[in-house]
Amino acid sequence: MKISKPTIKALFLLLLCTAVFHWKILLTHDYSIASGYEGLCQSYGWLQFWILAIRNGTMPLWDPYGLAGHPFAGEMQSAAFYPLHLLLALVPFNRQGVFPMQWYHVWFALTHFLGGCFMFALARDLRLRRLPAVVAAVCFSLGGLVGRAGWPDMIHSAIWLPLIFLFLLRALRAETTKRAVLYACLSGVSLGMAILAGRLHIAIMEALIVAGAVVFATFDPQLRHKGAPGRTWIRAAIVLAVVAGVAFCAGAPQLFSSMEYGRYAIRFYGDVPPLPATERIPTSYPTHGMWPQSWIALPIAFASLQLGAGEVLPFYMGVFPLLAAVIGVWKRWGTPWVRYLAGLAVVAFLYALGEFSAVYGILRTVVPYLWTAREASRFMFMAEFALAVLAAYGVEALLAGSGNEPAWRPLTRVLTWIVGVGAALQAIPAVFQHPDINSWVALSILLIFASYGVYRHILRGHTGTAVGLVMVALIVFDLTTLNWTADKRTDSDALHNLLSCRNVADFLKSRPGRFRVYIAGGDPPPIGDVYRVPTTTGGMRATLLANYLALTGRGRTDLLNSQYIMKPASASDPGDLYHDSKWKVYANPNSYPAAWTVHQAVVERSPERLLKRLESSELDFHRQALVDRPLESALEPRIEGVAENVKFGTCGANRIELTVRAQSRGLLVLSEIYFPGWIATVNGKDGRIYEVDGGLRGVVVPRGESQVVLRYSPRSFWFGAFLGLAAFLGTAVFLFWTWRESRSGGTDIAAAGPS
């Protein structure tokens, strides 16, 4: 489909709006989205490891650098299989050997622009003009959750919703079943991309919107297919099944990896006890919903009220967009999808109230896996999507009603009263200096004045290009001024703390042998993923492996090969091996080596007693191994006075090679976290990996010299990769075949919407 020049101009305007919105991180070095500890570890640090793995030609399946090694692809937020990240692998590292922060910020901004382009395409497909489509794109990509979430993976998942919805609408209105299936496949692939991007609860919301739209289309008289009875239901069932099936297959690499990881992981919920990751979150746990009065934050971004308990994302969409959305519902109620989106916004708001709303309790009970999203307030994302599209309908209606002020008199009266009240709220504190008014609330009131002025100006017949640009500029100014996603850089923020580790990281990497570093103190910087220094602590995840917690929670980081301890420079301990203005490094004489052999296995079948024995001094783990079941091959006694040794060969993230010399059959113990998916060979023959000492790996080796190789090759990944490739390649082939067929027939497959 050829893109027209007016469309190119509209997209350029959208790009300019995105750049203005992100001026703090694009035009200065004083702000960053990675200044906070969580964003630094869970976004920037993970991305650094991902890029390094891809450049080395390995799949980012296992991360050996942080938390004593863990399955990188297991936690969905790592977005280990998100295809668009491949573009970042083309960006060279800076002189410090890390991904440039400026390019990280550019990528963050371009993600918002891409989401805006998707929304622009959806609005145009709904037969809206370009200016309303730009308004919808700006509201969706720069407002609400998408514009204010500091987690890139959440934004990556969210931006696909307009494209999912666009292809779904085309599938529902397609004239032939073949074309309906094609568009359903494209909708499913888009939903699969949202899954691969890293946030399951965002993908669940998008799936709910899809299911709701399909059900709505089957009941709405204006959307039903004419013809034989039952055709609407059959078409709807086919479309929904194809979207769900293709989305599941496209997201299978991530879904299968996460399902396997979840069986062995623990999830944290703030101040309440953690739970196994696969266990349903009790309704007694914090839901982080909004308070009923939080609706006031729609027109006033910084209202002096509590929006909810715990982690709540602001859902401010701007004053004029809110006004336009109201107009869209009022003036375009006869349009079926306006009714659907209005209903979606109401239901989403009621769910976001959490325990205050029965909608929350009912949907959380009946919708599978909806309990995985503990923050009920995030479901305002569904309402924000609806409001963005409704705002476009409102702008279209407002422009069409220009010059006919009497038809708008009811709304004008209401707005005039609101402006009058706002003027009083501004004037009374200014004159009498009491009561005090928050400066941000005062700004919101000024934005209400400005929105009212634009509204009245349009009604008087002004609908030219200049008015459209003023409208867009007002929305961007509103959203940009009240956006606090980027934090001001300081000498004590997490990013500065990480960058101060450059020299100590170089020192540690110069040390011989295979080792890990224990970083003392709170919030250890992620030097593992960023500077490739293996650590037992550095980094932060939403979940942790249960056996890792069992070892570290009982003070057994010595078993994890913590040969060095890194402390702040203020530490007074003598005997440091290295020090600079920020850090000191000490040797840890109590650390176990990277691997060793034992010749006695102590069986303890009770998990509780096994963990207790880890803390006791009755066992010498240099000579004994604690296992939960008997070994298949009995060990032979150690030959005293005869040396045994283990030598590491070439090792990578997903592969470990060792040469082991044992004087009798023994058990090779590695200070590596045990996890399914690791495969061992001993002298070329398959060997079993045992879980020993509460969470380490053990492999039986024979007498003499043995070559031991461990590879991380989980079946969950390969099966998921097969389904994912089948979904993407199958859809691509289907699309190409249909395109060839449409060309020969003189039609355009993309002609369902205006350019």
VOLO-765355 format. One line per 2 residues: number of its first residue (from 0); their letters; for each residue x, y negated, z negated of C-alpha. Coordinates in steps of 0.5 Angstrom, whole numbers. Layout:
BEGIN
NUM = A = X:Y:Z  ... $
END
This chain:
BEGIN
0 = MK = 0:0:0  3:-7:2 $
2 = IS = 3:-12:-4  1:-19:-2 $
4 = KP = 5:-25:-3  -1:-28:-8 $
6 = TI = 0:-21:-12  8:-22:-12 $
8 = KA = 7:-29:-14  2:-27:-20 $
10 = LF = 7:-21:-22  13:-27:-22 $
12 = LL = 9:-31:-27  8:-25:-31 $
14 = LL = 15:-24:-31  16:-31:-33 $
16 = CT = 11:-30:-39  15:-24:-41 $
18 = AV = 22:-28:-41  19:-34:-45 $
20 = FH = 16:-29:-50  22:-26:-51 $
22 = WK = 27:-32:-51  30:-31:-58 $
24 = IL = 33:-24:-56  34:-26:-49 $
26 = LT = 37:-33:-49  40:-33:-56 $
28 = HD = 45:-28:-60  42:-31:-66 $
30 = YS = 36:-26:-66  35:-18:-65 $
32 = IA = 30:-13:-66  35:-8:-69 $
34 = SG = 37:-12:-75  33:-8:-79 $
36 = YE = 35:-1:-82  30:3:-79 $
38 = GL = 30:0:-72  37:1:-72 $
40 = CQ = 38:8:-74  31:10:-70 $
42 = SY = 32:7:-64  39:4:-62 $
44 = GW = 43:9:-66  39:15:-62 $
46 = LQ = 39:11:-56  47:11:-56 $
48 = FW = 47:18:-57  42:20:-52 $
50 = IL = 46:16:-47  53:19:-49 $
52 = AI = 50:26:-48  47:25:-41 $
54 = RN = 54:22:-39  57:28:-41 $
56 = GT = 53:32:-37  49:36:-43 $
58 = MP = 42:36:-45  41:32:-52 $
60 = LW = 38:38:-56  42:38:-62 $
62 = DP = 45:32:-65  52:34:-69 $
64 = YG = 53:27:-71  48:25:-76 $
66 = LA = 45:29:-83  50:34:-82 $
68 = GH = 47:36:-75  40:37:-73 $
70 = PF = 35:38:-67  35:31:-64 $
72 = AG = 29:33:-59  25:36:-65 $
74 = EM = 23:29:-68  18:26:-62 $
76 = QS = 21:19:-64  27:21:-61 $
78 = AA = 24:21:-54  29:26:-52 $
80 = FY = 26:27:-45  23:20:-43 $
82 = PL = 25:20:-36  26:12:-36 $
84 = HL = 32:12:-40  36:15:-35 $
86 = LL = 36:8:-32  40:6:-39 $
88 = AL = 45:11:-37  48:7:-32 $
90 = VP = 49:1:-36  57:1:-38 $
92 = FN = 59:1:-46  62:-5:-48 $
94 = RQ = 69:-6:-51  67:-3:-58 $
96 = GV = 65:3:-54  57:2:-55 $
98 = FP = 51:0:-51  51:-7:-51 $
100 = MQ = 46:-10:-55  44:-16:-50 $
102 = WY = 42:-10:-45  38:-7:-51 $
104 = HV = 34:-13:-51  33:-14:-44 $
106 = WF = 31:-7:-44  26:-8:-49 $
108 = AL = 23:-14:-45  23:-10:-39 $
110 = TH = 18:-5:-42  13:-10:-44 $
112 = FL = 13:-13:-37  12:-6:-34 $
114 = GG = 6:-5:-39  4:-12:-36 $
116 = CF = 4:-9:-29  0:-3:-31 $
118 = MF = -5:-7:-34  -5:-12:-28 $
120 = AL = -6:-6:-23  -12:-4:-28 $
122 = AR = -15:-11:-28  -15:-11:-20 $
124 = DL = -17:-4:-19  -23:-6:-23 $
126 = RL = -24:-12:-18  -22:-18:-22 $
128 = RR = -18:-23:-19  -11:-24:-20 $
130 = LP = -11:-30:-25  -16:-26:-30 $
132 = AV = -11:-20:-28  -5:-24:-31 $
134 = VA = -9:-26:-37  -11:-18:-38 $
136 = AV = -3:-17:-37  -1:-22:-42 $
138 = CF = -6:-20:-47  -4:-13:-47 $
140 = SL = 3:-13:-46  5:-19:-51 $
142 = GG = -1:-19:-56  -3:-14:-61 $
144 = LV = 1:-7:-62  5:-7:-56 $
146 = GR = 7:-15:-57  9:-14:-64 $
148 = AG = 11:-7:-66  19:-7:-67 $
150 = WP = 20:1:-65  21:1:-57 $
152 = DM = 19:9:-57  12:6:-60 $
154 = IH = 12:1:-54  14:6:-49 $
156 = SA = 8:11:-51  3:5:-51 $
158 = IW = 5:2:-44  2:8:-40 $
160 = LP = -5:7:-42  -7:2:-37 $
162 = LI = -5:7:-32  -8:13:-35 $
164 = FL = -14:9:-35  -14:7:-28 $
166 = FL = -13:14:-25  -18:16:-29 $
168 = LR = -23:11:-26  -21:13:-19 $
170 = AL = -22:20:-21  -29:19:-23 $
172 = RA = -31:15:-17  -28:19:-12 $
174 = ET = -32:21:-6  -29:28:-6 $
176 = TK = -27:33:-11  -20:34:-8 $
178 = RA = -19:26:-9  -22:27:-16 $
180 = VL = -17:32:-18  -11:28:-15 $
182 = YA = -12:22:-19  -14:26:-25 $
184 = CL = -7:29:-24  -4:22:-24 $
186 = SG = -8:20:-30  -5:27:-33 $
188 = VS = 2:25:-31  2:18:-34 $
190 = LG = -1:21:-41  5:26:-41 $
192 = MA = 10:20:-40  6:17:-46 $
194 = IL = 8:24:-50  15:24:-47 $
196 = AG = 16:17:-50  16:19:-57 $
198 = RL = 9:17:-61  4:23:-61 $
200 = HI = -1:19:-65  -1:13:-59 $
202 = AI = -2:19:-54  -8:22:-58 $
204 = ME = -11:15:-58  -10:15:-50 $
206 = AL = -13:22:-50  -19:19:-54 $
208 = IV = -20:14:-49  -20:18:-43 $
210 = AG = -25:23:-47  -30:18:-49 $
212 = AV = -29:15:-42  -31:21:-38 $
214 = VF = -37:22:-43  -39:15:-42 $
216 = AT = -39:16:-34  -43:22:-35 $
218 = FD = -49:19:-39  -49:12:-36 $
220 = PQ = -54:11:-30  -50:6:-26 $
222 = LR = -44:11:-26  -47:18:-24 $
224 = HK = -46:21:-18  -52:21:-13 $
226 = GA = -54:28:-10  -55:35:-13 $
228 = PG = -57:36:-20  -51:37:-25 $
230 = RT = -46:34:-20  -44:29:-25 $
232 = WI = -42:34:-31  -38:39:-26 $
234 = RA = -34:33:-24  -33:30:-31 $
236 = AI = -31:37:-33  -26:38:-28 $
238 = VL = -23:31:-29  -22:32:-36 $
240 = AV = -20:39:-36  -14:37:-30 $
242 = VA = -12:31:-34  -11:35:-41 $
244 = GV = -8:41:-37  -3:36:-33 $
246 = AF = -2:32:-39  0:38:-44 $
248 = CA = 5:41:-39  8:34:-37 $
250 = GA = 9:33:-44  11:40:-46 $
252 = PQ = 19:39:-47  17:35:-52 $
254 = LF = 11:38:-55  14:45:-56 $
256 = SS = 21:42:-59  17:38:-64 $
258 = ME = 12:44:-65  18:49:-67 $
260 = YG = 22:43:-71  15:42:-75 $
262 = RY = 15:49:-78  22:47:-81 $
264 = AI = 21:40:-83  19:36:-89 $
266 = RF = 15:29:-87  15:23:-92 $
268 = YG = 9:19:-94  12:13:-98 $
270 = DV = 11:14:-106  7:20:-105 $
272 = PP = 10:27:-105  13:29:-98 $
274 = LP = 9:35:-95  11:40:-89 $
276 = AT = 11:37:-83  5:42:-80 $
278 = ER = 1:41:-86  -5:37:-86 $
280 = IP = -5:30:-89  -10:30:-95 $
282 = TS = -15:25:-95  -12:23:-102 $
284 = YP = -6:20:-99  -5:13:-97 $
286 = TH = -9:12:-90  -6:5:-89 $
288 = GM = -12:2:-87  -15:-5:-86 $
290 = WP = -19:-9:-91  -26:-10:-89 $
292 = QS = -24:-18:-89  -18:-17:-84 $
294 = WI = -23:-19:-78  -21:-26:-79 $
296 = AL = -14:-24:-77  -16:-24:-70 $
298 = PI = -17:-32:-69  -12:-33:-75 $
300 = AF = -6:-29:-74  -3:-31:-81 $
302 = AS = -9:-32:-85  -8:-32:-93 $
304 = LQ = -11:-25:-94  -9:-18:-95 $
306 = LG = -9:-14:-89  -9:-7:-92 $
308 = AG = -4:-3:-96  2:0:-94 $
310 = EV = 5:-1:-87  0:-5:-83 $
312 = LP = 2:-8:-76  -1:-15:-74 $
314 = FY = -7:-14:-69  -7:-21:-67 $
316 = MG = -9:-22:-59  -9:-30:-59 $
318 = VF = -15:-35:-60  -17:-36:-52 $
320 = PL = -16:-29:-51  -21:-27:-56 $
322 = LA = -26:-33:-54  -25:-30:-47 $
324 = AV = -27:-23:-49  -33:-25:-52 $
326 = IG = -35:-29:-46  -34:-22:-42 $
328 = VW = -38:-18:-46  -44:-24:-46 $
330 = KR = -44:-25:-39  -42:-18:-36 $
332 = WG = -46:-14:-40  -49:-11:-34 $
334 = TP = -42:-8:-32  -42:-1:-34 $
336 = WV = -34:-1:-36  -35:-7:-40 $
338 = RY = -40:-4:-45  -36:2:-46 $
340 = LA = -30:-2:-47  -34:-7:-52 $
342 = GL = -36:0:-56  -29:2:-56 $
344 = AV = -27:-4:-59  -32:-3:-65 $
346 = VA = -31:4:-66  -23:3:-66 $
348 = FL = -24:-3:-71  -29:2:-76 $
350 = YA = -24:7:-76  -18:2:-77 $
352 = LG = -22:1:-84  -19:7:-86 $
354 = EF = -23:10:-93  -28:4:-92 $
356 = SA = -31:7:-86  -35:14:-85 $
358 = VY = -32:13:-78  -25:14:-80 $
360 = GI = -27:20:-85  -31:24:-79 $
362 = LR = -27:23:-73  -21:25:-77 $
364 = TV = -24:31:-79  -27:33:-72 $
366 = VP = -21:31:-68  -15:36:-67 $
368 = YL = -9:33:-70  -12:26:-71 $
370 = WT = -9:27:-78  -2:26:-76 $
372 = AR = -3:19:-75  -3:17:-83 $
374 = EA = -3:9:-81  -11:8:-79 $
376 = SR = -10:1:-78  -6:3:-72 $
378 = FM = -12:5:-68  -13:-3:-67 $
380 = FM = -9:-1:-61  -15:2:-58 $
382 = AE = -19:-4:-59  -13:-9:-57 $
384 = FA = -13:-5:-50  -21:-6:-49 $
386 = LA = -20:-14:-51  -15:-15:-46 $
388 = VL = -19:-12:-41  -25:-16:-43 $
390 = AA = -21:-22:-44  -20:-21:-36 $
392 = YG = -28:-21:-35  -29:-27:-39 $
394 = VE = -24:-31:-35  -27:-29:-29 $
396 = AL = -34:-30:-32  -32:-37:-34 $
398 = LA = -29:-39:-27  -35:-37:-24 $
400 = GS = -39:-41:-29  -35:-47:-28 $
402 = GN = -40:-53:-26  -46:-50:-30 $
404 = EP = -45:-53:-37  -53:-52:-39 $
406 = AW = -52:-44:-38  -46:-44:-43 $
408 = RP = -50:-49:-48  -51:-43:-54 $
410 = LT = -44:-41:-54  -42:-49:-53 $
412 = RV = -46:-51:-59  -42:-45:-64 $
414 = LT = -35:-47:-61  -37:-54:-63 $
416 = WI = -39:-52:-70  -32:-48:-71 $
418 = VG = -28:-54:-68  -32:-59:-73 $
420 = VG = -30:-54:-79  -23:-53:-77 $
422 = AA = -22:-61:-76  -25:-62:-83 $
424 = LQ = -20:-56:-86  -14:-60:-83 $
426 = AI = -16:-67:-85  -18:-66:-92 $
428 = PA = -11:-63:-94  -8:-69:-90 $
430 = VF = -12:-74:-93  -13:-72:-100 $
432 = QH = -7:-67:-101  -11:-62:-104 $
434 = PD = -13:-56:-102  -6:-54:-99 $
436 = IN = -7:-50:-93  -2:-46:-90 $
438 = SW = 2:-48:-84  1:-42:-80 $
440 = VA = -6:-43:-81  -6:-50:-79 $
442 = LS = -3:-48:-73  -8:-43:-71 $
444 = IL = -13:-48:-72  -10:-53:-67 $
446 = LI = -10:-47:-62  -17:-47:-63 $
448 = FA = -18:-54:-61  -14:-53:-55 $
450 = SY = -18:-47:-53  -24:-51:-54 $
452 = GV = -21:-56:-50  -19:-51:-44 $
454 = YR = -26:-48:-44  -30:-55:-44 $
456 = HI = -25:-57:-38  -27:-51:-34 $
458 = LR = -34:-52:-35  -34:-59:-32 $
460 = GH = -32:-56:-26  -24:-55:-26 $
462 = TG = -22:-49:-23  -15:-50:-19 $
464 = TA = -9:-47:-20  -6:-52:-25 $
466 = VG = -12:-50:-30  -10:-43:-29 $
468 = LV = -3:-44:-31  -5:-48:-37 $
470 = MV = -9:-43:-39  -4:-38:-38 $
472 = AL = 1:-42:-42  -3:-43:-48 $
474 = IV = -4:-36:-49  3:-35:-48 $
476 = FD = 5:-41:-53  0:-38:-58 $
478 = LT = 3:-31:-58  10:-33:-57 $
480 = TL = 10:-38:-63  6:-33:-68 $
482 = NW = 11:-27:-66  16:-25:-71 $
484 = TA = 18:-18:-68  26:-21:-67 $
486 = DK = 29:-22:-74  34:-27:-75 $
488 = RT = 41:-25:-75  45:-25:-82 $
490 = DS = 52:-23:-85  48:-18:-89 $
492 = DA = 43:-15:-84  44:-7:-82 $
494 = LH = 46:-9:-75  52:-13:-78 $
496 = NL = 53:-8:-83  54:-3:-77 $
498 = LS = 59:-7:-73  63:-8:-79 $
500 = CR = 64:0:-79  68:0:-72 $
502 = NV = 75:0:-75  74:5:-80 $
504 = AD = 70:9:-75  77:9:-71 $
506 = FL = 81:11:-77  76:17:-79 $
508 = KS = 76:19:-71  84:19:-72 $
510 = RP = 84:24:-77  86:32:-75 $
512 = GR = 81:38:-76  74:38:-76 $
514 = FR = 70:35:-82  64:30:-84 $
516 = VY = 64:24:-88  59:23:-94 $
518 = IA = 57:15:-94  56:13:-101 $
520 = GG = 51:8:-103  44:6:-100 $
522 = DP = 42:5:-93  48:8:-90 $
524 = PP = 50:6:-83  49:10:-77 $
526 = IG = 56:11:-75  55:18:-73 $
528 = DV = 50:17:-67  54:10:-65 $
530 = YR = 61:11:-66  61:19:-66 $
532 = VP = 63:20:-73  60:27:-76 $
534 = TT = 57:25:-82  52:28:-87 $
536 = TG = 48:22:-89  49:17:-84 $
538 = GM = 42:15:-80  35:15:-82 $
540 = RA = 29:20:-79  22:20:-81 $
542 = TL = 22:28:-82  28:32:-85 $
544 = LA = 30:39:-85  28:43:-91 $
546 = NY = 34:47:-92  38:40:-91 $
548 = LA = 34:37:-96  35:44:-101 $
550 = LT = 43:43:-100  43:35:-101 $
552 = GR = 38:35:-106  42:40:-110 $
554 = GR = 48:36:-109  51:41:-105 $
556 = TD = 54:36:-99  61:40:-101 $
558 = LL = 58:46:-97  57:41:-91 $
560 = NS = 64:40:-90  64:33:-93 $
562 = QY = 72:32:-93  72:24:-93 $
564 = IM = 68:20:-97  66:13:-95 $
566 = KP = 65:7:-100  64:0:-100 $
568 = AS = 70:-4:-101  68:-6:-107 $
570 = AS = 69:1:-110  74:1:-116 $
572 = DP = 76:8:-115  84:9:-114 $
574 = GD = 87:13:-108  84:11:-102 $
576 = LY = 86:13:-96  84:7:-92 $
578 = HD = 81:0:-94  79:-6:-90 $
580 = SK = 74:-12:-92  68:-8:-92 $
582 = WK = 70:-1:-93  74:4:-96 $
584 = VY = 75:12:-95  77:17:-100 $
586 = AN = 79:24:-99  74:29:-102 $
588 = PN = 78:35:-105  72:39:-107 $
590 = SY = 69:40:-100  69:46:-96 $
592 = PA = 72:47:-89  68:47:-83 $
594 = AW = 68:55:-83  71:61:-87 $
596 = TV = 70:68:-88  67:72:-94 $
598 = HQ = 67:79:-95  61:80:-100 $
600 = AV = 54:78:-99  49:77:-105 $
602 = VE = 42:78:-103  36:74:-107 $
604 = RS = 29:75:-104  26:69:-108 $
606 = PE = 27:63:-104  26:59:-111 $
608 = RL = 31:63:-115  36:63:-109 $
610 = LK = 35:55:-109  37:55:-116 $
612 = RL = 43:59:-115  46:54:-111 $
614 = ES = 46:50:-117  49:55:-121 $
616 = SE = 57:56:-122  56:64:-122 $
618 = LD = 58:65:-115  64:63:-111 $
620 = FH = 62:61:-104  69:61:-102 $
622 = RQ = 68:69:-103  61:70:-103 $
624 = AL = 55:69:-99  48:68:-101 $
626 = VD = 43:71:-97  35:72:-97 $
628 = RP = 36:79:-94  41:85:-93 $
630 = LE = 45:84:-87  45:89:-81 $
632 = SA = 52:91:-82  55:92:-88 $
634 = LE = 61:88:-90  68:91:-92 $
636 = PR = 72:89:-98  77:83:-97 $
638 = IE = 84:85:-97  88:81:-102 $
640 = GV = 94:78:-100  93:78:-93 $
642 = AE = 91:71:-89  85:70:-85 $
644 = NV = 84:64:-81  79:60:-77 $
646 = KF = 81:56:-71  76:52:-67 $
648 = GT = 76:51:-60  73:47:-55 $
650 = CG = 66:44:-58  60:40:-56 $
652 = AN = 54:38:-58  50:44:-56 $
654 = RI = 56:49:-56  61:51:-62 $
656 = EL = 67:56:-60  72:59:-65 $
658 = TV = 77:64:-66  77:68:-72 $
660 = RA = 82:73:-75  79:77:-80 $
662 = QS = 83:83:-84  76:87:-85 $
664 = RG = 69:86:-83  67:80:-86 $
666 = LL = 61:74:-85  64:68:-82 $
668 = VL = 60:62:-85  60:55:-82 $
670 = SE = 58:49:-85  53:48:-80 $
672 = IY = 45:47:-81  41:53:-80 $
674 = FP = 36:53:-75  32:57:-70 $
676 = GW = 35:57:-62  42:58:-64 $
678 = IA = 45:64:-60  51:67:-62 $
680 = TV = 56:72:-58  62:75:-62 $
682 = NG = 67:78:-56  62:77:-51 $
684 = KD = 57:81:-55  50:78:-58 $
686 = GR = 51:77:-65  46:75:-70 $
688 = IY = 46:69:-74  44:69:-81 $
690 = EV = 42:63:-86  46:63:-91 $
692 = DG = 48:59:-98  41:56:-97 $
694 = GL = 42:53:-90  48:55:-87 $
696 = RG = 50:59:-81  53:66:-82 $
698 = VV = 55:71:-76  58:78:-78 $
700 = VP = 65:79:-75  69:85:-74 $
702 = RG = 76:86:-76  82:83:-72 $
704 = ES = 81:77:-68  74:75:-65 $
706 = QV = 72:70:-60  65:67:-63 $
708 = VL = 61:62:-59  55:59:-61 $
710 = RY = 50:56:-56  44:52:-58 $
712 = SP = 39:54:-52  32:54:-55 $
714 = RS = 26:58:-52  22:52:-53 $
716 = FW = 25:47:-49  26:52:-43 $
718 = FG = 19:54:-43  17:47:-44 $
720 = AF = 22:44:-39  19:49:-34 $
722 = LG = 12:47:-35  14:40:-35 $
724 = LA = 17:40:-28  11:44:-25 $
726 = AF = 7:38:-27  11:33:-24 $
728 = LG = 13:37:-18  6:40:-17 $
730 = TA = 3:33:-18  8:30:-13 $
732 = VF = 7:35:-8  0:34:-8 $
734 = LF = 0:27:-7  5:27:-1 $
736 = WT = 0:33:2  -6:28:1 $
738 = WR = -2:22:3  0:26:10 $
740 = ES = -7:28:11  -10:21:9 $
742 = RS = -5:18:14  -7:23:20 $
744 = GG = -14:21:18  -13:13:18 $
746 = TD = -15:12:11  -10:9:5 $
748 = IA = -10:14:-1  -8:7:-5 $
750 = AA = -14:3:-2  -19:4:-8 $
752 = GP = -17:-2:-11  -15:-9:-8 $
754 = S = -7:-11:-7 $
END
